[in-house]
Amino acid sequence: MNNPEQWYVIKRPGGNCDIIPCQEIEGDNQVAETIEKWGPFSSQAEAIARRIGLVRAGKCKLL
């Protein structure tokens, strides 16, 4: 599997947050549905850790 170099955490209108590769951020389809965006992060694991922190801080909902 091709591993992108950078990842983002994006908040959707429903309040849940997704982890997506930077290639999807560059496409207009993801940006239109984004309330907030955090990143870029150098690895998917780092983005996951940040998302966990955002859930604990109340900025994102669990799925």
N, C-alpha and C positions, 0 to 999 in steps of 0.2 A: 504494500500500500504506500502511496506517495504521501509523505509527511510534509505539510506546508511549514514554513519557518516561523510564521507568526499566527497568533490566535487572538480572537476578541470575545468578550462577554457582552452580549447585547440584551437589553430589556425590551420585551414585547408589550403591546398595549394591555394584555391581560395580567401583567405583573410578573410573569415567569421570565427567567433568563436562559438564554441559549449560548452555547459555546460554538463558535463558527470560525473556519479558517479565513485568513485575510482575503483570499480570492473571492469569497462570497460577499465580503464587505464592499469590494470594488464594484460589484454588480449593483445596479440601482434597485433591484427587487428586494434586497434585504434592508437597505437604508430607509425605504418608505415606511416600513413597519417597525422601526426602531424608536423607542422612547429615549433610552440612554445607551451609551457605549463605553466600555472600559477596555483598555489595551493600547497597543498590541502587547502580547505576552510571547516570550520566546519558545514556549512549549505548551502542548495541550494540558499537561499536568499542572503547570503554573496557572493556566486559565481556570482549570477545575478548582484549584485551591482558592483562587480569588472568588469564584462563584459561591463556594461554600461560605466564605467570609461575608459576602453580600447577603446571602440568605440569613445568616446569623445576625447581621446588622439590620435586617428587616427591609432591605432595599429590593430584594427579589423573593418571589414565592417559590415554594417547592413545586415540582411538577404535579 
